[in-house]
Amino acid sequence: MLLLGCIKEVSDYELVISLPNGLSGFVPVTQISDAYNKMLSKEVAQGEPLEDLNSLSDMYSPGTLVRCVVTSVEKSADGRRSIKLSIDPKKVNKGLNASALAPGMLLSGFVSSVEDHGYLIDIGVHGTHAFLPRQRAQNYIKAVKRGPDLKIGQNLNCVIVEVKNEGRVVRLSVDRSEVAASIATEQQNWTLSNLLPGLVVKARVQKVAPFGIKLRFLSSFTGIVDFMHMDSEKSMNYSLDQVVKACVLSVHPTSKVVRLTLRPAFLRPGGSPKQLSSDRMGAVVEESTVKAFYKQFGAVFELDDGSLAFARLKHLSKTRKSFKPGAFKTGCKHKCRIIDYSLMDEMCIVSLKYQIIEARILQYQDIHTGDVVQGKVFALKPIGMQVKVSDGIKGLVPSMHLADVILKQPEKKYSTGDEVKCRVLECNPTGRRLILTLKKSLVQSKLPILCNYEDAKPGLITHGVVVCAREFGCIVKFYNDVKGLVPKNELSSEPVSCPEKVFHEGQVVKVTVLKCEPQQERLLLSFRLSNQPSLENTKECTPKKKQEVKYQIGEMLDVKVLKKKDNGLEVSILEDESNVIASIPTVHLSDFVATCKLLWHCLQEGDVLPRVTCLSDNGERIILSRKAAVISALQEKQVVRSFSEIQPGMLLTGYVRNVMPFGVFVEFPFGVTGLAPKVCMSDKFVTDTKDHFVVGQTVIAKVMSIDEEKQRVLLSLKVSECSSGDSAAESFALLNQYFKEMKEIRNLLRRRGEPSVARGLCELVPGKELQLVVQNVKEDGSAQFSGSCVTGLTVIATRYHLGDKNIVPGEKTKALVLHVDTLTSKVYVSLREELLKQ
């Protein structure tokens, strides 16, 4: 269905559109135009922002009229209907073809390209090239004040000035005076198949009824104007055969019913309907006068300022049974509350329901960070719990905030419909985002709310939540995503050697502000002089008596596997007669993350691992590593033993100690650590740090700067900055090491006499040619194979690696092994000719 709508709200990912009769719809960011979609896809593919890609808020503003088409109507869990729309010209102007184009026509178009002498405009008509000369756009550009140029993806009301080559080339104008004066005429050959919303026509009144009037326009078309779209000043004065100016509001695709409006704001294309002042939204009107009552729809009221408002039938009384039609005779007075405003009807939407008139929260703007609100459990999700605060307002309680302790089975504590008391952690009315907490310590807290860095004055005591506890201290989060650091020496008046064993994620703590730098968003905190968690656990971390250190960091050892644990291997050092026990964490079995898990899976008790290095020995616990890159760095003395040895520009081999939203902590042999901030993690744009690095991953880092006073090291992990010069040689060396380790794993499996499936996996190496039979071809274009050489294994070729071949089940074919996933018993192959020939 084609509709004329008005932009109500603009967010990063969608436009909220006001539709006729008080309805609303949503235009996703992917439904703007083809040119804008291509730029979005390009930005996603390259992983960093495009300079010439403008956000929706840069191109659109509330109050702008747009043509749109309904793409779907979905029903949500609470029974509300969600109308999805598109303003893509290919869908809106679908009924038009090149031969139907004529001078004077008013169309929707989108800027698809900026050229030297003008703009290419996408009007969605196949085979037509539309051009907007620069001089025809200057008047519009100055008026909208959105920069010196039109932007790709920007929506325009265009008038066709000239048509050439049977509609294959058209010249356009967006001059505001030309657009405003445009009227659809019979000479433009409009039909019911291509009639567009937003067209202004001259019409003749055919019939006047209580609920509206019937019009005839463009010689043979008829349309309806309902009571909400008659000119309020002339609504009682329409007569038969009267000639009026009207604007097309909607065209039904099957019944071809056309609805129009006579409201003055829509009779000049390019205009904008009246908007409601922000202070009126949510206002309670003590006396509103009934102007008209329609028993099937609702009632029209005159408010205290003389403006008109509409109340739907369900908002006239608490229940349908308690509704009394006699109370809504013309002139009757009622108390009501403005709950919405329909831009397309230029009318307030009101409710007479007592519970809505008295409600404290009606819209997101009524909610403030730190407020305590009542709500009902709406749904339990993997990421947390949805809470309904009022009609149309839902908030999310993240899993961490469901209780003072982390709940493993929240469904046992909460059920749909339960009433809950929450505190607002964050509220963003523009993005309709509401984050809540159910932690009793926060909900009942009487301490000040810290919701911005400017309020963090030294000495302030408040409650926060621990989101990270590591060897350097704790990171505490407050309201509106404000975060601060409690360094290790401020955790307690007593020494805490292992913060991660004393404090846990999700723990509510009382903190004191020590220092704040609002512009840098840096906040230094202390747990001193606040309620301390019990420090009994720290005894586990502090050895009663320092034991003798037996092995030096970098010393090479041979070990035997004693026991396999979830996080690594327990081993004994063979050269030591006293059977010294040490451990190799799983992530230290190899430089390659995937190989670590594979080695752990393959190794068994009694296996001997030669040439592992001592990573740390504090006299109580010995940690070993089998990472070839770390061993090489230790043997070649390309390491630093203390902070004083670090110099900017150094390239150091280390491993990821922790991955945080703001960056990656890297540890080097001898315990020196540094931070690679988010901006220095990759040559590509980083959205989520966890997508780029994992704990234990071997990395080469470049020292960017050092802060001797704070003992901080800033690093870069960008590949472009961390190469020693011969990047090709480094890459081949890494690849060689990977194949060497994979060969070692295959030998382990062979010696062990594993089942036939494992033995088959041993024989399959990348580059090996196989004779296979096509088993089936899936919907996504990939295919699965079988064969005598791959019995018991899953053999897959992606759509790309099928090449140009059109294969069918049962067909025999040659394939090349690309990768073998031993843990899942999957073999990935290619049928591409260029690979098979090699």
C-alpha positions in Angstrom: 0.0 0.0 0.0 1.3 3.5 -0.9 1.0 6.2 1.7 2.1 9.7 2.4 3.9 9.9 5.7 5.7 12.5 7.8 9.1 11.8 9.6 8.4 11.8 13.3 11.8 10.6 14.7 15.2 10.0 13.3 17.6 7.5 14.9 20.8 5.8 13.7 19.1 2.8 12.2 15.5 3.8 11.3 13.1 6.6 10.6 9.8 6.7 12.6 7.0 7.8 10.2 3.7 9.3 11.2 0.9 7.9 9.0 -2.7 9.0 8.5 -5.3 8.2 11.2 -2.9 8.2 14.1 -0.8 5.3 12.9 3.0 5.0 12.9 5.5 3.0 10.9 9.2 2.3 10.7 11.7 2.7 7.8 14.8 0.6 8.4 18.1 2.1 7.3 18.3 -0.6 4.6 15.1 0.6 2.9 16.3 4.1 1.9 17.7 3.6 -1.6 20.0 1.3 -3.6 22.9 3.8 -3.6 22.7 4.2 0.2 22.6 0.4 0.7 25.8 0.0 -1.4 27.6 2.5 0.8 26.4 0.8 3.9 27.6 -2.6 2.6 31.0 -1.1 1.6 31.4 0.4 5.2 30.6 -3.0 6.7 33.0 -4.8 4.4 36.0 -2.6 5.0 35.3 -2.4 8.8 35.7 1.4 9.2 33.5 4.5 8.6 33.2 5.9 5.1 33.8 9.7 4.9 31.1 10.3 2.3 28.5 8.1 4.1 26.1 10.4 5.9 24.0 9.3 8.9 20.2 9.4 8.7 20.1 12.4 11.0 22.4 14.3 8.6 19.9 13.9 5.8 16.5 13.7 7.4 14.7 15.8 10.0 11.3 15.5 11.7 8.4 17.2 9.9 9.5 16.1 6.4 6.8 14.6 4.2 7.9 11.3 2.4 6.2 8.8 0.1 6.4 5.3 1.5 5.1 1.8 0.7 4.1 -0.9 3.3 6.5 -3.8 3.2 5.1 -5.9 6.1 2.7 -5.7 9.1 3.9 -7.8 12.1 2.3 -8.5 15.4 4.5 -8.2 18.5 4.2 -10.4 21.6 2.1 -7.7 23.4 -0.4 -7.6 20.6 0.8 -4.3 19.0 1.1 -4.1 15.2 4.4 -3.0 13.8 4.2 -1.5 10.3 7.4 -1.8 8.3 7.8 0.7 5.5 10.2 1.5 2.6 10.9 4.8 0.9 13.1 3.2 -1.8 12.0 4.8 -5.1 12.1 1.4 -6.9 9.3 0.3 -4.6 7.4 3.6 -4.3 7.5 4.4 -8.1 7.0 0.7 -9.1 3.9 1.5 -11.1 5.7 4.0 -13.4 7.6 3.2 -16.6 9.7 5.4 -18.9 7.0 5.9 -21.4 4.6 7.2 -18.8 6.9 10.1 -17.7 5.7 13.6 -18.6 6.8 17.2 -17.9 5.2 18.6 -14.7 5.0 15.2 -12.9 6.0 15.3 -9.2 8.1 12.3 -8.1 10.2 11.1 -5.2 13.9 10.7 -6.0 17.1 10.0 -4.1 20.6 11.3 -4.8 22.6 8.4 -6.2 25.7 10.3 -7.3 27.2 13.8 -7.0 28.7 15.0 -10.4 30.5 18.2 -11.5 27.5 19.8 -13.1 24.7 18.3 -11.0 23.4 15.1 -9.5 22.2 11.7 -10.7 18.8 11.0 -9.2 17.4 7.6 -8.6 13.6 7.8 -9.3 13.2 4.0 -9.4 12.0 3.9 -13.0 13.7 1.1 -15.0 15.7 2.4 -18.1 15.4 6.1 -17.1 18.4 8.3 -16.3 17.3 11.3 -14.2 19.6 14.3 -13.9 19.3 17.3 -11.6 21.4 20.3 -12.8 23.2 22.1 -10.1 21.5 25.5 -10.8 18.1 23.8 -10.3 19.2 22.7 -6.8 20.8 25.8 -5.4 17.6 27.4 -4.1 16.7 24.1 -2.2 20.2 23.6 -0.8 20.2 27.2 0.7 16.7 26.7 2.2 17.4 23.3 3.9 20.8 24.5 5.4 22.4 21.0 5.4 25.7 21.9 3.8 26.9 23.1 0.4 25.9 19.9 -1.4 23.2 17.3 -1.6 24.1 14.0 0.0 23.9 10.5 -1.4 20.7 8.9 -0.1 18.9 12.2 0.4 15.2 12.2 -0.4 13.9 14.8 -2.8 10.6 16.0 -4.2 11.4 16.4 -7.9 9.5 18.0 -10.7 10.1 16.7 -14.2 11.2 19.7 -16.4 12.1 17.8 -19.6 11.6 14.3 -21.0 13.9 13.1 -23.8 14.2 9.8 -25.8 10.8 8.5 -24.8 11.5 8.8 -21.1 15.0 7.3 -21.1 16.5 10.7 -20.1 14.7 13.2 -17.9 15.8 16.6 -16.4 14.5 17.5 -13.0 14.1 20.5 -10.7 13.9 20.6 -6.9 13.3 24.4 -6.8 10.9 25.0 -3.9 8.7 27.4 -5.8 8.4 25.0 -8.8 7.6 22.0 -6.5 5.1 24.0 -4.4 3.2 25.1 -7.6 3.0 21.6 -9.1 -0.4 20.1 -9.7 -1.3 16.7 -11.2 -3.3 17.1 -14.4 -5.1 14.9 -17.0 -2.3 15.7 -19.5 0.2 13.9 -17.3 -1.7 10.6 -18.0 -1.9 9.4 -14.4 -3.6 6.0 -13.9 -4.7 4.1 -10.8 -1.7 1.8 -11.3 0.8 4.6 -11.0 -1.0 7.3 -8.9 1.3 8.5 -6.1 0.6 9.9 -2.6 1.6 13.5 -2.2 0.1 14.6 -5.6 -2.0 17.7 -5.4 -5.1 17.7 -7.6 -8.1 19.8 -8.3 -11.2 17.9 -7.4 -15.0 18.2 -7.4 -17.3 17.3 -4.4 -19.6 14.4 -5.3 -21.1 13.5 -2.0 -21.1 15.0 1.6 -21.6 12.5 4.5 -21.3 12.7 8.3 -18.0 10.8 8.3 -16.4 12.6 5.3 -16.9 13.5 1.6 -16.5 11.8 -1.8 -14.4 13.6 -4.5 -13.9 13.2 -8.3 -10.5 14.2 -9.7 -8.4 13.8 -12.8 -11.6 13.4 -14.9 -12.5 9.8 -13.9 -11.0 9.0 -10.5 -12.9 9.1 -7.2 -11.6 9.3 -3.7 -12.6 9.7 -0.1 -11.8 12.4 2.5 -12.5 11.1 6.0 -13.6 13.4 8.9 -10.1 13.8 10.2 -8.8 15.3 6.9 -11.4 17.9 6.1 -10.3 21.5 6.6 -11.5 22.2 10.1 -12.5 25.7 9.3 -14.7 24.6 6.4 -15.9 21.2 7.5 -19.6 22.1 7.7 -19.6 24.2 4.5 -18.8 21.7 1.7 -21.5 21.5 -1.1 -22.1 19.3 -4.1 -20.0 20.2 -7.2 -17.8 22.5 -5.2 -14.3 22.6 -6.7 -11.5 22.0 -4.0 -7.8 21.4 -3.9 -6.9 18.1 -2.4 -3.7 16.0 -1.8 -3.6 12.2 -2.3 -2.9 10.5 1.1 -3.0 6.8 0.1 -3.7 4.3 -2.7 -4.7 0.8 -1.9 -2.9 -1.7 -4.2 -5.9 -4.1 -4.8 -9.1 -2.2 -4.2 -7.6 1.0 -5.7 -9.4 3.1 -3.1 -7.8 6.5 -3.0 -7.9 8.6 0.2 -7.2 12.3 0.2 -6.8 15.3 2.5 -8.1 18.8 2.3 -5.9 20.1 5.1 -4.0 23.3 4.0 -0.6 22.1 5.1 -0.6 19.3 2.5 -1.8 21.4 -0.5 1.6 22.9 -1.2 4.1 20.1 -2.1 7.3 20.4 -0.1 5.4 21.9 2.8 5.4 20.6 6.4 2.5 19.9 8.8 2.1 21.7 12.1 4.1 20.3 15.0 3.2 20.1 18.7 5.3 22.0 21.1 7.3 19.7 23.4 5.7 21.1 26.6 2.2 20.0 25.5 3.1 16.3 25.2 1.8 14.5 28.3 -0.2 17.6 29.4 -3.5 17.0 31.3 -6.4 19.1 29.9 -9.0 19.7 32.7 -11.8 20.6 30.3 -12.0 19.4 26.7 -15.2 19.9 24.7 -16.7 17.2 22.5 -17.0 18.5 19.0 -18.1 15.3 17.3 -18.7 11.6 18.2 -18.3 8.7 15.8 -19.6 5.5 17.4 -17.3 3.2 15.3 -14.1 5.3 15.7 -14.0 7.7 18.7 -14.5 11.3 19.4 -13.1 14.7 18.3 -12.5 17.2 21.1 -11.6 20.9 21.3 -8.8 21.5 23.8 -8.2 24.5 26.0 -6.0 26.2 23.4 -8.6 25.8 20.6 -6.8 23.0 18.9 -8.5 19.7 17.9 -7.8 16.3 19.4 -9.0 12.8 18.7 -9.6 9.9 21.2 -10.0 6.4 19.9 -12.9 4.4 21.2 -10.8 2.3 23.6 -9.5 5.5 25.2 -12.9 6.9 26.0 -13.5 4.7 29.1 -11.7 2.2 31.3 -13.5 -0.8 29.8 -15.9 -1.4 26.9 -18.7 -2.2 29.4 -18.3 1.0 31.3 -18.5 3.1 28.1 -21.6 5.4 27.9 -22.2 7.0 24.5 -24.5 9.6 26.1 -21.6 11.2 27.8 -20.1 12.2 24.4 -22.8 14.5 23.0 -21.6 17.7 21.4 -20.7 20.2 24.0 -20.0 17.7 26.8 -16.8 18.4 28.8 -14.2 15.8 29.9 -10.8 15.6 31.5 -8.1 14.1 29.2 -4.4 13.8 28.7 -2.4 14.3 25.5 -0.6 10.9 24.8 0.6 11.4 21.3 0.5 13.8 18.3 -0.3 12.7 14.7 1.7 14.9 12.3 -0.3 13.5 9.3 -3.6 14.4 11.0 -2.3 17.6 12.6 -4.1 16.5 15.7 -3.3 15.5 19.3 -4.2 12.0 20.4 -5.8 12.0 23.8 -7.0 9.5 26.4 -9.8 9.8 29.0 -8.6 6.7 30.9 -8.1 7.6 34.6 -5.0 5.3 34.9 -3.3 7.1 31.9 -4.2 10.6 33.2 -2.7 9.8 36.5 0.3 7.9 35.1 3.8 9.2 36.1 5.5 7.8 33.0 3.9 8.2 29.6 7.0 8.5 27.3 10.7 7.9 27.5 11.3 11.6 28.1 9.5 11.2 31.5 12.2 8.7 32.7 15.5 9.9 34.1 18.7 8.1 35.0 18.5 7.0 38.7 14.7 7.0 38.9 13.1 4.1 40.7 10.2 2.7 38.5 7.6 -0.1 38.8 7.2 -2.5 35.9 6.0 -6.0 34.9 8.2 -8.9 33.7 7.5 -9.1 29.9 10.0 -11.7 28.7 13.1 -13.6 29.7 15.9 -13.4 27.1 19.4 -14.9 26.9 20.9 -11.4 27.4 18.5 -10.5 30.3 14.9 -9.7 31.1 12.5 -7.3 29.4 10.4 -5.2 31.8 7.2 -3.3 30.7 7.2 0.0 32.4 4.1 1.4 30.7 2.3 1.1 27.4 4.9 1.4 24.6 7.8 1.6 27.1 10.0 -1.5 27.8 13.4 -1.7 29.4 16.1 -4.3 29.6 17.6 -5.7 32.8 20.9 -7.2 31.8 21.7 -10.7 33.2 24.3 -9.2 35.5 21.6 -6.9 37.1 18.9 -9.5 37.8 19.9 -9.7 41.4 22.7 -8.8 43.8 24.3 -12.2 42.9 24.5 -13.7 39.4 21.5 -15.9 38.7 22.2 -19.1 36.8 18.5 -19.9 36.4 16.5 -16.6 36.4 13.4 -18.3 35.3 13.1 -19.9 38.8 13.0 -16.4 40.4 11.0 -14.4 37.8 7.8 -15.3 35.8 6.1 -13.3 33.1 3.7 -10.8 34.7 5.6 -10.5 38.0 5.7 -6.9 39.3 9.2 -5.7 39.9 10.8 -2.5 41.3 13.8 -1.3 39.2 16.3 1.5 39.1 17.1 3.2 35.8 20.8 2.7 34.8 20.5 4.5 31.5 17.7 6.1 29.4 18.1 7.4 25.8 14.7 8.7 24.6 16.1 9.4 21.1 17.2 5.7 20.6 14.2 4.4 22.8 16.8 2.6 24.9 16.1 1.9 28.6 18.5 -0.1 30.8 17.4 -1.1 34.3 18.8 -2.9 37.4 17.1 -5.1 40.0 20.0 -5.2 42.3 18.5 -4.5 45.7 21.6 -2.7 46.9 21.3 -0.2 44.0 17.5 0.1 44.1 17.4 0.9 47.8 20.6 3.0 47.9 20.3 6.4 49.5 23.7 7.6 48.2 24.1 10.1 45.3 23.7 8.9 41.8 26.8 9.2 39.6 25.6 9.5 36.0 28.3 11.8 34.4 32.0 12.4 34.9 31.4 16.1 35.8 29.6 15.1 39.0 32.5 12.9 40.2 34.0 15.3 42.7 36.8 14.1 45.0 35.4 12.7 48.2 32.1 11.7 46.7 30.9 8.3 48.1 28.5 6.3 46.0 27.5 2.8 45.0 28.8 1.1 41.8 29.1 -2.4 40.3 32.3 -4.3 39.7 32.5 -5.2 36.0 36.2 -6.4 36.0 38.6 -7.6 38.7 42.2 -8.3 37.5 45.7 -8.1 38.8 45.8 -4.3 38.3 42.7 -3.7 40.4 38.9 -3.3 39.7 36.9 -1.5 37.1 33.6 -0.2 38.6 30.6 0.9 36.5 28.0 3.5 37.5 25.0 5.0 35.7 25.0 6.2 32.0 28.0 3.9 31.3 30.3 6.0 33.6 33.3 3.8 34.6 36.2 4.2 37.0 39.4 2.3 38.1 40.2 1.2 41.6 44.0 0.5 41.5 45.4 -2.4 43.4 46.7 -0.3 46.2 43.3 1.3 46.8 41.3 -2.0 47.1 41.8 -2.2 50.9 43.7 -0.9 53.8 45.3 -4.5 53.9 47.3 -5.7 50.9 45.3 -7.7 48.3 47.5 -9.9 46.1 44.8 -11.5 44.1 41.9 -9.0 43.4 40.1 -11.5 41.2 39.7 -13.9 44.1 38.3 -11.2 46.4 36.0 -9.3 44.1 33.7 -10.7 41.4 31.8 -9.4 38.4 28.4 -8.0 39.3 29.3 -7.2 42.9 27.8 -4.0 44.3 30.5 -1.9 46.1 30.7 1.4 47.9 33.5 3.7 46.5 35.1 7.0 47.1 36.1 9.3 44.3 39.8 10.2 44.4 40.3 12.1 41.2 38.4 12.7 37.9 39.4 14.1 34.5 35.9 14.7 32.8 37.3 15.6 29.4 39.4 12.4 29.2 36.6 10.4 31.0 39.1 9.2 33.5 38.0 8.4 37.0 40.2 7.2 39.9 38.4 5.5 42.8 39.1 3.8 46.2 37.4 1.1 48.3 39.0 2.6 51.4 36.7 4.1 54.0 33.9 2.1 52.4 32.3 -1.2 53.2 35.0 -3.8 52.5 34.4 -7.3 51.3 35.8 -9.9 53.5 39.5 -10.3 53.0 39.8 -13.9 54.3 40.2 -15.2 50.8 43.4 -13.2 50.3 45.1 -15.7 52.6 44.9 -18.2 49.8 46.8 -15.8 47.5 49.6 -14.8 50.0 52.1 -17.7 50.6 52.9 -18.1 54.3 56.5 -18.7 53.5 58.4 -17.8 50.4 59.8 -21.0 48.8 63.0 -21.3 46.9 62.9 -20.4 43.2 64.3 -23.5 41.3 64.0 -22.4 37.6 64.9 -19.2 35.8 62.6 -17.6 33.2 63.6 -18.9 29.8 65.2 -22.1 31.0 64.4 -25.0 28.7 62.9 -28.2 30.2 61.5 -31.6 29.2 58.2 -32.6 30.9 55.8 -35.5 31.2 52.0 -35.1 31.3 50.6 -36.1 34.7 47.0 -34.9 34.4 44.7 -33.1 32.0 42.7 -30.2 33.6 40.0 -28.0 32.1 42.4 -25.1 31.8 45.6 -26.9 30.8 48.1 -29.7 31.7 49.7 -30.7 35.0 53.2 -31.9 34.3 56.3 -33.1 36.1 59.8 -31.9 35.2 61.9 -34.9 34.0 65.3 -33.6 35.0 64.3 -33.0 38.6 64.6 -35.9 40.9 62.2 -34.4 43.5 59.3 -34.7 41.0 58.6 -31.0 40.8 55.1 -30.3 39.6 54.4 -27.5 37.0 51.5 -26.5 34.8 51.1 -25.6 31.1 47.9 -23.5 30.5 46.0 -24.7 27.3 46.7 -21.3 25.7 50.4 -21.8 26.1 50.6 -25.2 24.2 51.0 -23.4 20.9 51.3 -20.0 19.2 48.1 -20.9 17.3 44.8 -20.6 19.1 43.1 -23.4 17.2 46.1 -25.8 17.6 46.1 -25.3 21.4 42.7 -27.0 21.8 43.7 -29.7 19.4 47.0 -30.5 21.2 45.1 -30.6 24.6 42.7 -33.0 23.0 45.4 -35.3 21.6 47.8 -35.4 24.5 47.4 -38.1 27.1 48.8 -38.8 30.6 52.4 -40.1 30.2 53.2 -38.2 27.0 56.5 -36.4 27.0 56.8 -32.8 25.8 60.4 -31.8 25.0 61.7 -28.2 25.0 59.2 -26.2 27.0 60.3 -23.0 28.7 59.8 -21.7 32.2 57.5 -18.7 32.1 57.4 -18.0 35.8 58.5 -19.5 39.1 57.5 -17.7 42.2 58.7 -20.4 44.5 55.2 -21.8 44.9 53.9 -22.4 41.4 55.8 -23.0 38.1 54.1 -21.9 34.8 55.6 -23.3 31.5 55.0 -22.4 27.9 55.4 -24.2 24.6 54.9 -21.1 22.4 57.6 -21.2 19.8 57.6 -17.4 19.3 58.0 -16.8 23.0 60.8 -19.4 23.3 62.6 -17.8 20.3 62.3 -14.3 21.9 63.8 -15.6 25.2 66.6 -17.4 23.5 67.5 -14.5 21.3 67.3 -12.1 24.3 64.6 -10.0 22.5 62.9 -9.4 25.8 62.7 -6.9 28.6 63.3 -7.9 32.2 61.9 -4.8 33.9 60.0 -1.6 33.1 63.2 0.4 33.1 64.5 -1.6 30.0 61.5 -0.6 27.8 62.0 1.9 25.1 59.5 3.4 22.6 59.8 1.7 19.2 60.7 -1.7 20.6 59.1 -4.8 19.0 58.3 -7.4 21.7 56.7 -10.9 21.6 54.0 -11.5 24.1 50.6 -12.9 24.7 47.1 -11.5 25.3 46.5 -11.3 29.1 43.0 -9.8 28.9 40.5 -8.4 26.4 38.6 -5.4 27.6 36.1 -3.1 25.7 38.6 -0.3 25.7 41.6 -2.4 24.6 43.9 -5.4 25.0 46.3 -6.1 27.9 49.5 -7.8 26.7 51.9 -9.7 29.0 55.6 -10.3 28.1 58.1 -12.8 29.7 59.3 -11.5 33.1 55.8 -10.2 33.9 55.9 -6.8 32.2 52.5 -5.8 30.9 51.2 -3.1 28.5 47.9 -1.9 27.1 47.0 -1.7 23.4 44.1 0.8 23.3 41.2 0.1 20.9 42.5 2.6 18.3 45.9 0.8 18.2 44.6 -2.8 18.0 44.2 -3.2 14.3 44.7 -1.5 10.9 40.9 -2.0 10.5 38.2 -0.2 12.4 37.5 -2.1 15.7 33.9 -2.2 16.8 34.2 -5.1 19.3 37.6 -5.9 20.8 36.6 -9.5 21.3 36.2 -10.0 17.6 39.9 -9.4 17.1 41.8 -11.0 20.0 41.4 -13.8 22.5 43.1 -14.5 25.8 46.4 -16.3 25.3 46.9 -15.3 21.7 50.5 -14.8 20.7 51.2 -11.2 19.5 54.0 -9.0 18.4 53.6 -5.5 19.9 55.3 -2.2 19.3 56.0 0.1 22.3 54.4 3.4 21.4 54.9 5.3 24.7 55.8 4.8 28.3 54.7 6.7 31.5 57.5 6.2 34.1 55.5 7.9 36.8 52.5 5.7 36.5 54.5 2.7 35.2 52.3 2.4 32.1 53.2 1.1 28.7 51.1 1.9 25.6 51.3 -0.6 22.7 50.3 -1.0 19.1 49.2 -4.3 17.7 48.7 -3.0 14.1 50.3 -5.4 11.6 51.5 -2.4 9.6 53.5 -1.1 12.6 54.7 -4.4 14.1 56.7 -5.9 11.2 60.4 -6.1 11.5 60.8 -5.4 7.8 60.5 -8.7 5.9 56.8 -9.4 6.4 56.8 -12.1 3.7 59.5 -14.1 5.5 57.7 -13.7 8.8 54.5 -14.9 7.3 56.1 -18.0 5.8 57.9 -18.8 9.1 54.6 -18.7 10.9 52.9 -20.9 8.3 55.8 -23.3 8.4 55.5 -23.5 12.2 51.8 -24.2 11.9 52.3 -27.1 9.5 55.1 -28.5 11.7 52.7 -28.6 14.7 49.9 -30.1 12.6 52.4 -32.8 11.5 53.3 -33.5 15.1 49.6 -33.9 16.0 49.1 -36.4 13.1 52.1 -38.4 14.3 50.6 -38.4 17.8 47.4 -39.9 16.5 49.2 -42.5 14.3 51.4 -43.7 17.2 48.4 -44.0 19.4 46.5 -46.3 17.0 43.4 -44.1 17.1 40.1 -45.4 15.5 39.8 -45.4 11.7 38.2 -41.9 11.6 41.2 -40.3 13.4 43.6 -42.3 11.2 41.8 -41.1 8.1 42.1 -37.5 9.3 45.9 -38.0 9.7 46.2 -38.9 6.0 44.3 -35.8 4.9 46.7 -32.9 4.5 46.0 -29.5 2.7 46.7 -29.9 -1.0 45.8 -33.6 -1.3 43.6 -34.5 -4.2 40.6 -36.7 -3.5 38.0 -38.7 -5.5 34.6 -37.9 -4.1 30.9 -38.4 -4.7 28.4 -35.6 -4.4 26.0 -36.4 -1.5 23.7 -33.3 -1.5 23.6 -29.7 -2.5 22.2 -27.3 0.2 20.1 -24.2 -0.1 23.0 -21.9 0.6 24.9 -23.3 -2.4 27.3 -25.4 -0.4 27.7 -29.2 -1.1 28.5 -32.3 1.0 30.5 -35.2 -0.3 31.3 -38.8 0.6 33.9 -41.3 -0.5 36.0 -44.3 0.5 38.9 -42.1 1.6 36.7 -40.0 3.9 34.5 -42.6 5.6 32.9 -41.2 8.8 34.0 -37.7 8.0 31.9 -34.6 7.0 33.3 -33.2 3.7 32.1 -29.8 2.7 32.7 -27.3 -0.2 31.3 -23.8 0.1 29.4 -22.2 -2.8 32.6 -20.3 -3.8 34.7 -23.4 -3.9 32.3 -25.2 -6.2 33.5 -22.8 -8.8 31.5 -22.8 -12.0 30.5 -26.5 -11.7 26.8 -27.4 -11.6 27.0 -30.6 -9.6 24.2 -33.1 -8.8 23.9 -35.8 -6.1 25.6 -39.0 -7.2 28.1 -37.3 -9.5 31.8 -38.2 -9.1 34.3 -35.4 -8.9 37.9 -34.5 -8.0 38.5 -32.2 -5.0 41.4 -30.6 -3.2 41.8 -30.6 0.6 41.8 -27.0 1.9 41.6 -27.5 5.7 41.1 -30.4 8.2 39.3 -29.7 11.4 40.3 -32.7 13.6 38.2 -31.7 16.6 34.9 -31.7 14.6 36.0 -34.3 12.0 35.2 -31.9 9.2 37.2 -31.6 5.9 36.9 -28.5 3.7 37.6 -29.0 0.0 37.6 -27.1 -3.2 36.5 -28.0 -6.8 37.9 -24.9 -8.4 39.9 -25.7 -11.5 42.7 -23.2 -10.8 43.5 -24.9 -7.6 43.2 -28.5 -9.0 45.6 -27.6 -11.8 48.2 -26.5 -9.3 
